[in-house]
């Protein structure tokens, strides 16, 4: 399987997730393994799926959701040399470094 490329760094993904969730721009999928929902300290815990299996930084499903929001014009992705900025609602800019 070919690796997908995104216009943001993997290290930016947790911050992007937190801000989009806070802004109610993403809905979380139904939990498939509720017993894993509290294992947040596990390195393979995905905040989007709320299970242990892959880290949020590796979650192509969430990254694809970010790209979908950008294509729909709900957010804009801006890159500079130090961080990725995600703008939404024209009122707030999120920046991760």
Biopython code that builds the backbone (N, CA, C, O; Angstrom):
import numpy as np
from Bio.PDB.StructureBuilder import StructureBuilder

atoms = [
    (1, "UNK", "N", (0.839, -1.189, 0.000)),
    (1, "UNK", "CA", (0.000, 0.000, 0.000)),
    (1, "UNK", "C", (0.877, 1.243, 0.000)),
    (1, "UNK", "O", (1.819, 1.346, 0.785)),
    (2, "UNK", "N", (0.569, 2.167, -0.867)),
    (2, "UNK", "CA", (1.345, 3.386, -0.996)),
    (2, "UNK", "C", (1.002, 4.359, 0.130)),
    (2, "UNK", "O", (-0.165, 4.538, 0.480)),
    (3, "UNK", "N", (2.026, 4.978, 0.683)),
    (3, "UNK", "CA", (1.812, 5.950, 1.759)),
    (3, "UNK", "C", (1.105, 7.186, 1.203)),
    (3, "UNK", "O", (1.424, 7.661, 0.113)),
    (4, "UNK", "N", (0.163, 7.687, 1.952)),
    (4, "UNK", "CA", (-0.552, 8.898, 1.553)),
    (4, "UNK", "C", (0.237, 10.109, 2.013)),
    (4, "UNK", "O", (0.944, 10.058, 3.019)),
    (5, "UNK", "N", (0.113, 11.190, 1.276)),
    (5, "UNK", "CA", (0.790, 12.423, 1.644)),
    (5, "UNK", "C", (-0.249, 13.483, 1.993)),
    (5, "UNK", "O", (-1.292, 13.598, 1.350)),
    (6, "UNK", "N", (0.067, 14.247, 3.024)),
    (6, "UNK", "CA", (-0.832, 15.296, 3.504)),
    (6, "UNK", "C", (-0.037, 16.591, 3.648)),
    (6, "UNK", "O", (1.177, 16.542, 3.849)),
    (7, "UNK", "N", (-0.689, 17.740, 3.550)),
    (7, "UNK", "CA", (0.030, 19.013, 3.633)),
    (7, "UNK", "C", (0.295, 19.478, 5.064)),
    (7, "UNK", "O", (0.485, 20.671, 5.303)),
    (8, "UNK", "N", (0.309, 18.548, 6.010)),
    (8, "UNK", "CA", (0.617, 18.881, 7.399)),
    (8, "UNK", "C", (1.470, 17.757, 7.966)),
    (8, "UNK", "O", (1.444, 16.628, 7.475)),
    (9, "UNK", "N", (2.214, 18.081, 8.991)),
    (9, "UNK", "CA", (3.106, 17.108, 9.613)),
    (9, "UNK", "C", (2.330, 16.158, 10.513)),
    (9, "UNK", "O", (1.314, 16.533, 11.100)),
    (10, "UNK", "N", (2.814, 14.931, 10.617)),
    (10, "UNK", "CA", (2.201, 13.977, 11.544)),
    (10, "UNK", "C", (2.191, 14.530, 12.962)),
    (10, "UNK", "O", (1.249, 14.299, 13.720)),
    (11, "UNK", "N", (3.235, 15.256, 13.313)),
    (11, "UNK", "CA", (3.319, 15.803, 14.673)),
    (11, "UNK", "C", (2.262, 16.874, 14.936)),
    (11, "UNK", "O", (1.984, 17.186, 16.094)),
    (12, "UNK", "N", (1.669, 17.440, 13.888)),
    (12, "UNK", "CA", (0.609, 18.436, 14.044)),
    (12, "UNK", "C", (-0.767, 17.811, 14.260)),
    (12, "UNK", "O", (-1.692, 18.484, 14.715)),
    (13, "UNK", "N", (-0.905, 16.529, 13.937)),
    (13, "UNK", "CA", (-2.219, 15.883, 13.925)),
    (13, "UNK", "C", (-2.925, 15.910, 15.286)),
    (13, "UNK", "O", (-4.120, 16.206, 15.315)),
    (14, "UNK", "N", (-2.265, 15.619, 16.413)),
    (14, "UNK", "CA", (-2.995, 15.679, 17.695)),
    (14, "UNK", "C", (-3.597, 17.055, 17.982)),
    (14, "UNK", "O", (-4.721, 17.143, 18.474)),
    (15, "UNK", "N", (-2.875, 18.112, 17.685)),
    (15, "UNK", "CA", (-3.393, 19.461, 17.898)),
    (15, "UNK", "C", (-4.531, 19.794, 16.950)),
    (15, "UNK", "O", (-5.508, 20.432, 17.343)),
    (16, "UNK", "N", (-4.405, 19.364, 15.705)),
    (16, "UNK", "CA", (-5.480, 19.565, 14.734)),
    (16, "UNK", "C", (-6.740, 18.857, 15.231)),
    (16, "UNK", "O", (-7.834, 19.421, 15.200)),
    (17, "UNK", "N", (-6.573, 17.623, 15.686)),
    (17, "UNK", "CA", (-7.707, 16.855, 16.202)),
    (17, "UNK", "C", (-8.383, 17.595, 17.353)),
    (17, "UNK", "O", (-9.600, 17.778, 17.345)),
    (18, "UNK", "N", (-7.601, 18.019, 18.336)),
    (18, "UNK", "CA", (-8.163, 18.687, 19.515)),
    (18, "UNK", "C", (-8.950, 19.932, 19.129)),
    (18, "UNK", "O", (-10.045, 20.163, 19.641)),
    (19, "UNK", "N", (-8.395, 20.729, 18.232)),
    (19, "UNK", "CA", (-9.059, 21.972, 17.856)),
    (19, "UNK", "C", (-10.315, 21.731, 17.023)),
    (19, "UNK", "O", (-11.316, 22.422, 17.207)),
    (20, "UNK", "N", (-10.277, 20.765, 16.113)),
    (20, "UNK", "CA", (-11.469, 20.478, 15.311)),
    (20, "UNK", "C", (-12.577, 19.876, 16.165)),
    (20, "UNK", "O", (-13.757, 20.147, 15.940)),
    (21, "UNK", "N", (-12.201, 19.063, 17.141)),
    (21, "UNK", "CA", (-13.195, 18.491, 18.046)),
    (21, "UNK", "C", (-13.826, 19.592, 18.899)),
    (21, "UNK", "O", (-15.044, 19.629, 19.073)),
    (22, "UNK", "N", (-12.993, 20.482, 19.427)),
    (22, "UNK", "CA", (-13.486, 21.591, 20.250)),
    (22, "UNK", "C", (-14.418, 22.501, 19.454)),
    (22, "UNK", "O", (-15.382, 23.038, 19.999)),
    (23, "UNK", "N", (-14.130, 22.673, 18.164)),
    (23, "UNK", "CA", (-14.946, 23.533, 17.309)),
    (23, "UNK", "C", (-16.165, 22.804, 16.737)),
    (23, "UNK", "O", (-16.916, 23.369, 15.942)),
    (24, "UNK", "N", (-16.354, 21.551, 17.146)),
    (24, "UNK", "CA", (-17.477, 20.734, 16.664)),
    (24, "UNK", "C", (-17.484, 20.575, 15.148)),
    (24, "UNK", "O", (-18.545, 20.527, 14.526)),
    (25, "UNK", "N", (-16.294, 20.495, 14.560)),
    (25, "UNK", "CA", (-16.185, 20.300, 13.122)),
    (25, "UNK", "C", (-16.023, 18.836, 12.740)),
    (25, "UNK", "O", (-16.091, 18.491, 11.561)),
    (26, "UNK", "N", (-15.810, 17.980, 13.721)),
    (26, "UNK", "CA", (-15.733, 16.545, 13.447)),
    (26, "UNK", "C", (-16.605, 15.803, 14.447)),
    (26, "UNK", "O", (-16.779, 16.224, 15.590)),
    (27, "UNK", "N", (-17.136, 14.704, 13.988)),
    (27, "UNK", "CA", (-17.870, 13.785, 14.851)),
    (27, "UNK", "C", (-17.034, 12.525, 14.987)),
    (27, "UNK", "O", (-16.432, 12.061, 14.019)),
    (28, "UNK", "N", (-16.999, 11.979, 16.179)),
    (28, "UNK", "CA", (-16.246, 10.750, 16.399)),
    (28, "UNK", "C", (-17.077, 9.550, 15.961)),
    (28, "UNK", "O", (-18.292, 9.525, 16.158)),
    (29, "UNK", "N", (-16.420, 8.558, 15.368)),
    (29, "UNK", "CA", (-17.153, 7.356, 14.979)),
    (29, "UNK", "C", (-17.585, 6.566, 16.208)),
    (29, "UNK", "O", (-17.065, 6.764, 17.306)),
    (30, "UNK", "N", (-18.527, 5.685, 16.006)),
    (30, "UNK", "CA", (-18.973, 4.811, 17.089)),
    (30, "UNK", "C", (-17.795, 3.970, 17.574)),
    (30, "UNK", "O", (-17.009, 3.465, 16.772)),
    (31, "UNK", "N", (-17.682, 3.824, 18.888)),
    (31, "UNK", "CA", (-16.583, 3.034, 19.452)),
    (31, "UNK", "C", (-16.807, 1.556, 19.164)),
    (31, "UNK", "O", (-17.878, 1.006, 19.422)),
    (32, "UNK", "N", (-15.764, 0.930, 18.620)),
    (32, "UNK", "CA", (-15.850, -0.505, 18.333)),
    (32, "UNK", "C", (-15.363, -1.348, 19.501)),
    (32, "UNK", "O", (-15.782, -2.493, 19.674)),
    (33, "UNK", "N", (-14.463, -0.763, 20.308)),
    (33, "UNK", "CA", (-13.934, -1.475, 21.473)),
    (33, "UNK", "C", (-13.969, -0.533, 22.678)),
    (33, "UNK", "O", (-12.937, 0.026, 23.050)),
    (34, "UNK", "N", (-15.132, -0.353, 23.286)),
    (34, "UNK", "CA", (-15.258, 0.601, 24.399)),
    (34, "UNK", "C", (-14.310, 0.329, 25.557)),
    (34, "UNK", "O", (-13.948, 1.252, 26.286)),
    (35, "UNK", "N", (-13.907, -0.907, 25.734)),
    (35, "UNK", "CA", (-12.993, -1.242, 26.833)),
    (35, "UNK", "C", (-11.622, -0.589, 26.659)),
    (35, "UNK", "O", (-10.852, -0.521, 27.617)),
    (36, "UNK", "N", (-11.300, -0.106, 25.449)),
    (36, "UNK", "CA", (-10.009, 0.534, 25.200)),
    (36, "UNK", "C", (-10.086, 2.060, 25.261)),
    (36, "UNK", "O", (-9.063, 2.730, 25.121)),
    (37, "UNK", "N", (-11.258, 2.610, 25.462)),
    (37, "UNK", "CA", (-11.458, 4.058, 25.391)),
    (37, "UNK", "C", (-10.631, 4.836, 26.405)),
    (37, "UNK", "O", (-10.288, 5.992, 26.159)),
    (38, "UNK", "N", (-10.311, 4.238, 27.519)),
    (38, "UNK", "CA", (-9.565, 4.941, 28.563)),
    (38, "UNK", "C", (-8.062, 4.664, 28.531)),
    (38, "UNK", "O", (-7.341, 5.124, 29.416)),
    (39, "UNK", "N", (-7.583, 3.939, 27.555)),
    (39, "UNK", "CA", (-6.159, 3.599, 27.470)),
    (39, "UNK", "C", (-5.382, 4.688, 26.730)),
    (39, "UNK", "O", (-4.583, 4.389, 25.843)),
    (40, "UNK", "N", (-5.612, 5.918, 27.086)),
    (40, "UNK", "CA", (-5.056, 7.067, 26.383)),
    (40, "UNK", "C", (-3.543, 7.189, 26.492)),
    (40, "UNK", "O", (-2.930, 7.898, 25.694)),
    (41, "UNK", "N", (-2.926, 6.518, 27.455)),
    (41, "UNK", "CA", (-1.476, 6.594, 27.612)),
    (41, "UNK", "C", (-0.734, 5.631, 26.691)),
    (41, "UNK", "O", (0.486, 5.720, 26.557)),
    (42, "UNK", "N", (-1.452, 4.720, 26.064)),
    (42, "UNK", "CA", (-0.830, 3.766, 25.148)),
    (42, "UNK", "C", (-0.358, 4.511, 23.899)),
    (42, "UNK", "O", (-1.108, 5.308, 23.336)),
    (43, "UNK", "N", (0.875, 4.258, 23.462)),
    (43, "UNK", "CA", (1.429, 4.938, 22.290)),
    (43, "UNK", "C", (0.643, 4.642, 21.020)),
    (43, "UNK", "O", (0.712, 5.410, 20.061)),
    (44, "UNK", "N", (-0.089, 3.558, 20.999)),
    (44, "UNK", "CA", (-0.877, 3.168, 19.828)),
    (44, "UNK", "C", (-2.364, 3.512, 20.000)),
    (44, "UNK", "O", (-3.219, 2.915, 19.348)),
    (45, "UNK", "N", (-2.666, 4.473, 20.878)),
    (45, "UNK", "CA", (-4.054, 4.890, 21.102)),
    (45, "UNK", "C", (-4.435, 5.952, 20.074)),
    (45, "UNK", "O", (-3.724, 6.942, 19.902)),
    (46, "UNK", "N", (-5.539, 5.743, 19.406)),
    (46, "UNK", "CA", (-6.047, 6.706, 18.428)),
    (46, "UNK", "C", (-7.168, 7.515, 19.073)),
    (46, "UNK", "O", (-8.198, 6.965, 19.464)),
    (47, "UNK", "N", (-6.960, 8.819, 19.180)),
    (47, "UNK", "CA", (-7.957, 9.692, 19.795)),
    (47, "UNK", "C", (-9.229, 9.780, 18.958)),
    (47, "UNK", "O", (-10.309, 10.018, 19.499)),
    (48, "UNK", "N", (-9.114, 9.594, 17.660)),
    (48, "UNK", "CA", (-10.284, 9.664, 16.791)),
    (48, "UNK", "C", (-11.149, 8.413, 16.934)),
    (48, "UNK", "O", (-12.360, 8.508, 17.135)),
    (49, "UNK", "N", (-10.526, 7.248, 16.831)),
    (49, "UNK", "CA", (-11.271, 5.993, 16.936)),
    (49, "UNK", "C", (-11.489, 5.545, 18.378)),
    (49, "UNK", "O", (-12.328, 4.685, 18.647)),
    (50, "UNK", "N", (-10.728, 6.132, 19.308)),
    (50, "UNK", "CA", (-10.788, 5.792, 20.732)),
    (50, "UNK", "C", (-10.528, 4.310, 20.965)),
    (50, "UNK", "O", (-11.282, 3.622, 21.653)),
    (51, "UNK", "N", (-9.442, 3.847, 20.370)),
    (51, "UNK", "CA", (-9.020, 2.465, 20.562)),
    (51, "UNK", "C", (-7.516, 2.359, 20.386)),
    (51, "UNK", "O", (-6.872, 3.272, 19.869)),
    (52, "UNK", "N", (-6.967, 1.244, 20.819)),
    (52, "UNK", "CA", (-5.541, 0.974, 20.680)),
    (52, "UNK", "C", (-5.348, 0.179, 19.399)),
    (52, "UNK", "O", (-5.995, -0.848, 19.194)),
    (53, "UNK", "N", (-4.469, 0.649, 18.550)),
    (53, "UNK", "CA", (-4.193, -0.020, 17.286)),
    (53, "UNK", "C", (-3.242, 0.803, 16.437)),
    (53, "UNK", "O", (-2.363, 0.263, 15.765)),
    (54, "UNK", "N", (-3.426, 2.111, 16.474)),
    (54, "UNK", "CA", (-2.546, 3.042, 15.770)),
    (54, "UNK", "C", (-2.671, 4.399, 16.467)),
    (54, "UNK", "O", (-3.711, 4.730, 17.037)),
    (55, "UNK", "N", (-1.612, 5.156, 16.409)),
    (55, "UNK", "CA", (-1.633, 6.501, 16.999)),
    (55, "UNK", "C", (-2.415, 7.441, 16.088)),
    (55, "UNK", "O", (-2.532, 7.191, 14.888)),
    (56, "UNK", "N", (-2.945, 8.511, 16.650)),
    (56, "UNK", "CA", (-3.683, 9.495, 15.853)),
    (56, "UNK", "C", (-2.804, 10.048, 14.730)),
    (56, "UNK", "O", (-3.311, 10.389, 13.662)),
    (57, "UNK", "N", (-1.495, 10.139, 14.960)),
    (57, "UNK", "CA", (-0.575, 10.638, 13.941)),
    (57, "UNK", "C", (-0.553, 9.736, 12.707)),
    (57, "UNK", "O", (-0.184, 10.182, 11.621)),
    (58, "UNK", "N", (-0.940, 8.484, 12.866)),
    (58, "UNK", "CA", (-0.934, 7.513, 11.772)),
    (58, "UNK", "C", (-2.336, 7.261, 11.218)),
    (58, "UNK", "O", (-2.500, 6.418, 10.337)),
    (59, "UNK", "N", (-3.329, 7.960, 11.705)),
    (59, "UNK", "CA", (-4.726, 7.682, 11.357)),
    (59, "UNK", "C", (-5.099, 8.353, 10.031)),
    (59, "UNK", "O", (-5.430, 9.537, 9.992)),
    (60, "UNK", "N", (-5.037, 7.573, 8.946)),
    (60, "UNK", "CA", (-5.366, 8.143, 7.644)),
    (60, "UNK", "C", (-6.854, 8.472, 7.534)),
    (60, "UNK", "O", (-7.228, 9.343, 6.749)),
    (61, "UNK", "N", (-7.700, 7.805, 8.294)),
    (61, "UNK", "CA", (-9.134, 8.123, 8.270)),
    (61, "UNK", "C", (-9.350, 9.547, 8.789)),
    (61, "UNK", "O", (-10.082, 10.328, 8.180)),
    (62, "UNK", "N", (-8.710, 9.883, 9.917)),
    (62, "UNK", "CA", (-8.838, 11.241, 10.446)),
    (62, "UNK", "C", (-8.193, 12.258, 9.505)),
    (62, "UNK", "O", (-8.768, 13.314, 9.244)),
    (63, "UNK", "N", (-7.008, 11.943, 8.998)),
    (63, "UNK", "CA", (-6.328, 12.865, 8.087)),
    (63, "UNK", "C", (-7.175, 13.119, 6.845)),
    (63, "UNK", "O", (-7.232, 14.245, 6.352)),
    (64, "UNK", "N", (-7.830, 12.082, 6.342)),
    (64, "UNK", "CA", (-8.723, 12.258, 5.197)),
    (64, "UNK", "C", (-9.907, 13.155, 5.554)),
    (64, "UNK", "O", (-10.375, 13.922, 4.713)),
    (65, "UNK", "N", (-10.395, 13.069, 6.791)),
    (65, "UNK", "CA", (-11.479, 13.953, 7.249)),
    (65, "UNK", "C", (-11.013, 15.412, 7.243)),
    (65, "UNK", "O", (-11.761, 16.308, 6.852)),
    (66, "UNK", "N", (-9.774, 15.637, 7.678)),
    (66, "UNK", "CA", (-9.214, 16.991, 7.662)),
    (66, "UNK", "C", (-9.183, 17.510, 6.230)),
    (66, "UNK", "O", (-9.570, 18.649, 5.969)),
    (67, "UNK", "N", (-8.729, 16.683, 5.313)),
    (67, "UNK", "CA", (-8.658, 17.092, 3.915)),
    (67, "UNK", "C", (-10.057, 17.350, 3.348)),
    (67, "UNK", "O", (-10.244, 18.272, 2.554)),
    (68, "UNK", "N", (-11.026, 16.549, 3.748)),
    (68, "UNK", "CA", (-12.406, 16.742, 3.300)),
    (68, "UNK", "C", (-12.944, 18.090, 3.787)),
    (68, "UNK", "O", (-13.594, 18.812, 3.031)),
    (69, "UNK", "N", (-12.673, 18.423, 5.043)),
    (69, "UNK", "CA", (-13.091, 19.723, 5.581)),
    (69, "UNK", "C", (-12.453, 20.867, 4.797)),
    (69, "UNK", "O", (-13.094, 21.886, 4.540)),
    (70, "UNK", "N", (-11.191, 20.693, 4.420)),
    (70, "UNK", "CA", (-10.502, 21.723, 3.638)),
    (70, "UNK", "C", (-11.134, 21.854, 2.250)),
    (70, "UNK", "O", (-11.353, 22.969, 1.776)),
    (71, "UNK", "N", (-11.427, 20.731, 1.598)),
    (71, "UNK", "CA", (-12.060, 20.769, 0.271)),
    (71, "UNK", "C", (-13.447, 21.408, 0.330)),
    (71, "UNK", "O", (-13.861, 22.083, -0.612)),
    (72, "UNK", "N", (-14.159, 21.197, 1.424)),
    (72, "UNK", "CA", (-15.501, 21.766, 1.597)),
    (72, "UNK", "C", (-15.458, 23.244, 1.985)),
    (72, "UNK", "O", (-16.498, 23.899, 2.057)),
    (73, "UNK", "N", (-14.264, 23.764, 2.233)),
    (73, "UNK", "CA", (-14.124, 25.162, 2.609)),
    (73, "UNK", "C", (-14.441, 25.445, 4.065)),
    (73, "UNK", "O", (-14.544, 26.607, 4.458)),
    (74, "UNK", "N", (-14.597, 24.403, 4.875)),
    (74, "UNK", "CA", (-14.897, 24.598, 6.296)),
    (74, "UNK", "C", (-13.656, 24.974, 7.089)),
    (74, "UNK", "O", (-13.756, 25.622, 8.131)),
    (75, "UNK", "N", (-12.497, 24.575, 6.607)),
    (75, "UNK", "CA", (-11.215, 24.969, 7.195)),
    (75, "UNK", "C", (-10.270, 25.275, 6.048)),
    (75, "UNK", "O", (-10.505, 24.859, 4.914)),
    (76, "UNK", "N", (-9.214, 25.993, 6.338)),
    (76, "UNK", "CA", (-8.156, 26.179, 5.350)),
    (76, "UNK", "C", (-6.846, 25.788, 6.004)),
    (76, "UNK", "O", (-6.609, 26.059, 7.181)),
    (77, "UNK", "N", (-6.012, 25.152, 5.226)),
    (77, "UNK", "CA", (-4.706, 24.715, 5.709)),
    (77, "UNK", "C", (-3.661, 25.659, 5.155)),
    (77, "UNK", "O", (-3.578, 25.867, 3.944)),
    (78, "UNK", "N", (-2.875, 26.221, 6.030)),
    (78, "UNK", "CA", (-1.803, 27.117, 5.621)),
    (78, "UNK", "C", (-0.509, 26.572, 6.181)),
    (78, "UNK", "O", (-0.431, 26.200, 7.352)),
    (79, "UNK", "N", (0.502, 26.526, 5.339)),
    (79, "UNK", "CA", (1.785, 26.005, 5.785)),
    (79, "UNK", "C", (2.811, 27.124, 5.845)),
    (79, "UNK", "O", (2.801, 28.042, 5.024)),
    (80, "UNK", "N", (3.682, 27.035, 6.815)),
    (80, "UNK", "CA", (4.897, 27.828, 6.814)),
    (80, "UNK", "C", (6.008, 26.905, 7.273)),
    (80, "UNK", "O", (5.768, 25.719, 7.504)),
    (81, "UNK", "N", (7.194, 27.415, 7.406)),
    (81, "UNK", "CA", (8.326, 26.545, 7.699)),
    (81, "UNK", "C", (8.289, 25.951, 9.101)),
    (81, "UNK", "O", (8.952, 24.944, 9.347)),
    (82, "UNK", "N", (7.543, 26.534, 10.020)),
    (82, "UNK", "CA", (7.574, 26.076, 11.405)),
    (82, "UNK", "C", (6.348, 25.281, 11.829)),
    (82, "UNK", "O", (6.423, 24.492, 12.770)),
    (83, "UNK", "N", (5.219, 25.474, 11.151)),
    (83, "UNK", "CA", (3.992, 24.861, 11.653)),
    (83, "UNK", "C", (2.930, 24.809, 10.571)),
    (83, "UNK", "O", (3.067, 25.419, 9.511)),
    (84, "UNK", "N", (1.890, 24.083, 10.855)),
    (84, "UNK", "CA", (0.696, 24.065, 10.018)),
    (84, "UNK", "C", (-0.372, 24.873, 10.730)),
    (84, "UNK", "O", (-0.600, 24.700, 11.928)),
    (85, "UNK", "N", (-1.016, 25.744, 9.998)),
    (85, "UNK", "CA", (-2.126, 26.519, 10.543)),
    (85, "UNK", "C", (-3.421, 25.974, 9.962)),
    (85, "UNK", "O", (-3.494, 25.684, 8.767)),
    (86, "UNK", "N", (-4.415, 25.836, 10.776)),
    (86, "UNK", "CA", (-5.742, 25.462, 10.313)),
    (86, "UNK", "C", (-6.675, 26.591, 10.706)),
    (86, "UNK", "O", (-6.815, 26.912, 11.886)),
    (87, "UNK", "N", (-7.306, 27.185, 9.721)),
    (87, "UNK", "CA", (-8.235, 28.283, 9.965)),
    (87, "UNK", "C", (-9.644, 27.788, 9.729)),
    (87, "UNK", "O", (-9.907, 27.073, 8.762)),
    (88, "UNK", "N", (-10.554, 28.171, 10.616)),
    (88, "UNK", "CA", (-11.952, 27.825, 10.419)),
    (88, "UNK", "C", (-12.826, 28.933, 10.975)),
    (88, "UNK", "O", (-12.441, 29.659, 11.891)),
    (89, "UNK", "N", (-14.002, 29.040, 10.402)),
    (89, "UNK", "CA", (-14.991, 30.051, 10.792)),
    (89, "UNK", "C", (-14.451, 31.477, 10.711)),
    (89, "UNK", "O", (-15.060, 32.396, 11.259)),
    (90, "UNK", "N", (-13.358, 31.668, 10.060)),
    (90, "UNK", "CA", (-12.749, 32.990, 9.871)),
    (90, "UNK", "C", (-12.521, 33.745, 11.182)),
    (90, "UNK", "O", (-12.183, 34.929, 11.165)),
    (91, "UNK", "N", (-12.702, 33.076, 12.303)),
    (91, "UNK", "CA", (-12.543, 33.744, 13.596)),
    (91, "UNK", "C", (-11.357, 33.208, 14.381)),
    (91, "UNK", "O", (-10.881, 33.855, 15.314)),
    (92, "UNK", "N", (-10.883, 32.037, 14.010)),
    (92, "UNK", "CA", (-9.879, 31.403, 14.848)),
    (92, "UNK", "C", (-8.813, 30.751, 13.985)),
    (92, "UNK", "O", (-9.122, 30.119, 12.975)),
    (93, "UNK", "N", (-7.580, 30.903, 14.377)),
    (93, "UNK", "CA", (-6.475, 30.231, 13.718)),
    (93, "UNK", "C", (-5.814, 29.324, 14.729)),
    (93, "UNK", "O", (-5.514, 29.740, 15.848)),
    (94, "UNK", "N", (-5.590, 28.096, 14.339)),
    (94, "UNK", "CA", (-4.906, 27.140, 15.201)),
    (94, "UNK", "C", (-3.510, 26.938, 14.646)),
    (94, "UNK", "O", (-3.327, 26.855, 13.431)),
    (95, "UNK", "N", (-2.545, 26.859, 15.507)),
    (95, "UNK", "CA", (-1.167, 26.708, 15.062)),
    (95, "UNK", "C", (-0.482, 25.678, 15.938)),
    (95, "UNK", "O", (-0.585, 25.713, 17.164)),
    (96, "UNK", "N", (0.210, 24.771, 15.296)),
    (96, "UNK", "CA", (0.945, 23.737, 16.029)),
    (96, "UNK", "C", (2.397, 23.827, 15.655)),
    (96, "UNK", "O", (2.744, 23.996, 14.486)),
    (97, "UNK", "N", (3.256, 23.712, 16.663)),
    (97, "UNK", "CA", (4.694, 23.757, 16.408)),
    (97, "UNK", "C", (5.364, 22.599, 17.077)),
    (97, "UNK", "O", (6.583, 22.453, 16.984)),
]
sb = StructureBuilder()
sb.init_structure("model")
sb.init_model(0)
sb.init_chain("A")
sb.init_seg("    ")
for serial, (resi, resn, name, xyz) in enumerate(atoms, 1):
    if name == "N":
        sb.init_residue(resn, " ", resi, " ")
    sb.init_atom(name, np.array(xyz, "f"), 0.0, 1.0, " ", f" {name:<3s}", serial, name[0])
structure = sb.get_structure()
